Amino acid sequence: MENVISKEYYFKQVGYYNLVLICFIAICFLAACATTPLSPPDLQPPVYGELYKPNSSGKFPAVVLLHGRSGVIKRYHDEAMFLSQNSYVALVLDYYKDIGSFYVLGEEKRLRRWKAHQQTVHSAVKYLKSLPVVNNQHIGLIGYSNGVMLALSIAGDISEIGAVVGYYGVSPAYKEFVDKVGMGKLSNITSENYLDTMPPLLILYGGQDKSAIIEESKKLHTQLREKGKEVQLQVYPFEGHGFSNEDARNRVIKFFNQYLK
């Protein structure tokens, strides 16, 4: 008797094995992007993430990488590795760990979580300053997407921050972050004077970005220039949200070399 495998059975089995393969790949990906506790128990809130250091000996400026809305992904580890290869200590900070995303319902919860995220950045700076390999007078911030808002809201409040890079510009939610969330209620500075304390800023924007509009980045650029602050805006006309290219990476290194070394 001939055994005939029906199309329905075949595709069901193929679908099953494809699902297993996808789950396996996802587990491996998450494991590769997993973050670990770094700070000592007495530092609160704790610092979770991954630390990348140059292979050579000595003291180096440090950079904190602040992820976007989706959390820590492999791209940030690649960026941190590139920074370490260019003589920077790079910390991929997982500020969602034990706190959760800022994107929750209800302004009260949003404010509470945003404050916690800001405090986590403070802890990250303290942690880096404690490391023998770090020149603790010079620390930079790189914000990606949502991380840009976090970086802008806290940079002027930490004296050790010498420069900030914002990938993907400023989102339409910028005014909310400044007026309600990022300043005033939660920080030592206010929405009226935070531009006065802003360190040098480099904004990198993709011209095809549908998540952040260029007008907000241009407005911030103009405001900082009018206050005599050092600010650069680089637009890549054919890039979208989440881009990464060699020119941007090299531009970041040049910018940090100017202000952190």
HELIX and SHEET records of a PDB file:
HELIX    1   1 LYS A    7  CYS A   33  1                                  27    
HELIX    2   2 LYS A   74  GLN A   85  1                                  12    
HELIX    3   3 GLU A  107  LYS A  129  1                                  23    
HELIX    4   4 ASN A  146  ILE A  154  1                                   9    
HELIX    5   5 ALA A  155  ASP A  157  5                                   3    
HELIX    6   6 TYR A  174  GLU A  176  1                                   3    
HELIX    7   7 PHE A  177  GLY A  182  3                                   6    
HELIX    8   8 TYR A  194  THR A  197  5                                   4    
HELIX    9   9 ILE A  214  GLU A  226  1                                  13    
HELIX   10  10 GLU A  246  LEU A  260  1                                  15    
SHEET    1   A 8 THR A  36  PRO A  37  0                                        
SHEET    2   A 8 TYR A  48  TYR A  52 -1                                        
SHEET    3   A 8 VAL A  89  LEU A  93 -1                                        
SHEET    4   A 8 PHE A  60  LEU A  66  1                                        
SHEET    5   A 8 VAL A 134  TYR A 144  1                                        
SHEET    6   A 8 ILE A 161  TYR A 167  1                                        
SHEET    7   A 8 LEU A 201  GLY A 206  1                                        
SHEET    8   A 8 VAL A 231  TYR A 236  1                                        
END                                                                             
